[in-house]
Amino acid sequence: MKINTKSRKVNKAWLNDHVNDPYVKLAHREGYRARAAYKLKEIDDTLQLIRPGQLVVDLGAAPGAWSQYLRRRFAPKAAGSGGAASGALSGRIIALDLLDFEPVEDVQFIQGDFRDEVVLARLVAVMAGQRADVVVSDMAPNLSGIETADAARMADLVELAVDFAQRHLKPEGALVCKVFHGSGYSQLAKLFKDSFRVVKPIKPKASRDKSSETFLVGMGLRNL
C-alpha cells in the first residue's frame, strides 16, 4: 500500500502550527471552543458592535465559539469575564448551523440549513417579531479546491446573509460576514456598499496569515 508522504508532511505541519498557535492556546486557557472567538472579539473591540440588551443572530455558529463570546458580553458584570453566571442574560442570542454542537447556556439554537426556507422561517419565528441589532455570520461552504465553484458557493451564502439582514435587521443594525479574497470579492464588497451606509473590511489578527478570509462589516441599512 502506498503512503502519501507529501500529505502526511502537510498534515503534520498543520498540526504543529495549530498546537503552537497563540490563539489556540489562549482559547484553551479562557474556555473558548475555537480560536475563532478572537476574530469576533477583535471586530467588536474595533467597532463596538455588541452591547448588553441586544438581539444577536449567529449564523454558521458551530462549534459555538462566537456564541460563547456573545454570551460573555451579555453576562451580568458580577459574573466576571467568564460569563458563567446562571440566570437571564441582558440580551438574546439565537444561533443557527447545519451541524449540531454542545449547547451554550442561554443561547437558543436552531439546527438546519440557512438556505432552506423552512429553516429560515423557524429562525424568524424564534425572533418573535423582534428585529436583530446585529447579525454575525461565520458561514462558509465545504471547499472543493475549485476556485470558481468555491467562490460561487461563498457568494451565495453572503448574499443570503445580506438579504436576511435587509429583512430582519434594525435600521441602525450591523452585519458581520466572513468572505474570501479572490474571485468574486469585489462584487460582494459592492453588495455591502449598496446595502449599508458604512462598510468596513477587517482582517483580524486571529485569522491565519495564509488564510484568504476577511470580514465585511456593514452598519446602517440603506434604502429603508
C-alpha positions in Angstrom: 0.0 0.0 0.0 1.3 3.4 -1.0 1.5 6.1 1.6 1.2 9.7 0.5 4.2 11.2 2.3 3.5 14.7 1.0 0.0 14.6 2.5 1.4 13.3 5.8 4.0 16.1 5.9 1.3 18.8 5.2 -0.9 17.4 8.0 2.0 17.2 10.4 3.0 20.8 9.6 -0.7 22.0 10.1 -0.9 20.1 13.4 2.3 21.6 14.6 1.2 25.2 13.6 -2.2 24.6 15.3 -0.7 23.3 18.6 1.7 26.2 18.8 -0.8 28.9 17.7 -1.1 31.5 20.4 -4.8 31.9 19.8 -5.4 28.2 20.2 -3.5 28.3 23.5 -5.5 31.4 24.6 -8.8 29.8 23.7 -7.9 26.8 25.7 -7.0 28.9 28.7 -10.1 31.1 28.5 -12.6 28.3 27.8 -13.5 29.1 24.2 -14.2 26.1 21.9 -12.2 27.6 19.0 -9.7 30.4 18.3 -12.4 32.0 16.0 -13.8 33.7 19.1 -10.9 36.2 19.0 -11.8 37.1 15.4 -15.2 38.4 16.6 -13.7 39.9 19.7 -11.3 42.0 17.6 -14.0 43.1 15.3 -16.2 44.1 18.3 -13.3 45.8 20.1 -12.6 47.8 16.9 -16.2 48.8 16.1 -18.1 48.4 19.5 -20.9 46.5 17.9 -22.0 44.2 20.8 -23.8 45.7 23.8 -25.9 44.2 26.5 -29.7 44.2 25.8 -29.3 43.4 22.1 -30.7 40.6 20.0 -27.9 39.0 18.0 -28.3 36.2 15.4 -25.2 34.0 15.0 -25.2 32.2 11.6 -22.9 29.3 11.0 -22.5 29.1 14.7 -20.8 25.6 15.2 -18.8 24.8 17.3 -20.2 27.7 19.3 -17.2 30.0 20.0 -18.9 33.1 18.6 -22.0 32.4 20.7 -19.7 31.9 23.7 -18.2 35.3 23.1 -21.6 36.9 22.7 -22.8 35.3 25.9 -19.9 36.7 27.9 -20.7 40.1 26.5 -24.3 39.8 27.8 -23.5 38.2 31.1 -24.1 40.1 34.3 -20.9 42.1 35.4 -20.9 40.2 38.7 -20.3 37.0 36.7 -16.8 38.2 35.8 -15.2 37.8 32.4 -16.1 34.1 32.2 -19.8 34.9 31.9 -20.7 31.7 33.6 -23.4 33.0 35.9 -26.8 31.4 35.7 -30.0 33.4 35.2 -31.3 35.6 32.4 -28.7 37.4 30.3 -29.0 41.1 29.3 -29.8 40.2 25.7 -30.8 37.4 23.4 -28.6 35.1 21.2 -30.1 32.9 18.5 -27.6 30.6 16.8 -28.1 28.5 13.7 -26.0 25.9 12.0 -26.3 22.9 9.8 -24.3 20.9 12.4 -25.3 20.3 15.9 -23.0 21.3 18.7 -22.8 21.2 22.5 -25.3 23.8 23.9 -24.1 27.2 25.0 -26.1 28.2 28.1 -28.9 30.7 27.4 -28.3 30.5 23.6 -31.3 29.5 21.5 -30.1 27.0 18.9 -31.7 26.0 15.6 -30.2 23.2 13.6 -30.7 23.4 9.9 -29.5 24.7 6.5 -29.8 28.5 6.3 -30.6 28.1 2.6 -33.7 26.1 3.4 -36.8 28.4 3.6 -38.4 26.2 6.3 -35.3 26.6 8.5 -35.3 30.3 7.8 -39.0 30.5 8.8 -38.1 28.8 12.1 -35.4 31.4 12.8 -37.8 34.2 12.1 -40.4 32.6 14.3 -37.9 32.4 17.2 -37.1 36.1 16.7 -40.8 36.6 17.6 -41.3 39.8 15.7 -38.1 41.4 17.0 -35.5 42.8 14.6 -31.9 41.9 15.2 -29.4 44.5 16.4 -26.5 42.5 15.0 -26.2 39.6 12.7 -22.9 37.7 12.7 -22.0 35.2 10.0 -19.1 32.8 10.0 -20.8 30.7 7.4 -18.6 29.0 4.8 -19.2 26.3 2.3 -17.4 23.0 2.2 -14.5 23.9 -0.1 -13.8 21.7 -3.2 -10.5 23.3 -4.2 -12.0 24.6 -7.4 -11.7 28.3 -7.0 -14.6 29.4 -9.2 -17.0 26.9 -7.7 -16.0 27.7 -4.1 -16.3 31.4 -4.8 -19.8 30.9 -6.2 -20.9 28.9 -3.1 -19.4 31.5 -0.8 -21.1 34.3 -2.6 -24.4 32.5 -2.3 -24.1 32.4 1.5 -23.0 36.0 1.8 -25.9 37.2 -0.5 -28.4 35.2 1.7 -26.9 36.8 4.9 -27.3 40.3 3.4 -30.8 39.5 2.3 -31.7 38.3 5.8 -30.2 41.5 7.3 -32.2 43.7 4.9 -35.4 41.9 6.1 -34.7 41.4 9.8 -32.1 43.9 11.0 -32.8 47.1 12.7 -32.2 50.2 10.6 -29.0 51.1 12.5 -28.0 47.5 13.0 -24.8 45.7 11.7 -23.9 42.6 9.8 -20.6 40.9 10.2 -19.9 38.4 7.4 -17.0 36.2 6.5 -15.8 36.4 2.9 -12.8 35.2 1.0 -10.4 37.4 -1.0 -10.2 36.3 -4.6 -12.7 35.6 -7.3 -16.0 37.4 -6.6 -14.7 39.5 -3.6 -15.2 42.9 -5.4 -18.8 42.0 -6.2 -19.5 41.1 -2.5 -17.8 44.4 -1.4 -20.1 46.3 -3.8 -23.1 44.4 -2.5 -22.3 45.6 1.0 -21.7 49.2 -0.1 -25.1 49.1 -1.9 -26.8 47.7 1.2 -25.1 49.6 4.1 -24.2 53.2 4.7 -20.9 52.3 6.3 -18.7 49.3 5.3 -15.5 48.2 7.0 -13.4 45.3 5.8 -11.4 43.8 8.7 -8.8 41.1 8.7 -8.5 40.1 12.4 -5.1 39.2 13.7 -6.6 35.9 14.8 -7.1 35.0 11.1 -4.2 32.9 9.9 -1.8 34.8 7.7 -2.1 32.1 5.0 -5.9 32.3 5.0 -7.7 34.4 2.4 -10.6 35.0 4.8 -11.6 38.5 5.8 -14.7 40.0 7.3 -17.0 42.6 5.8 -18.9 44.7 8.4 -21.9 46.7 7.2 -23.5 49.2 9.5 -26.8 51.1 9.0 -29.1 49.8 6.3 -29.7 51.8 3.1 -33.0 52.2 1.3 -35.4 51.5 4.2 
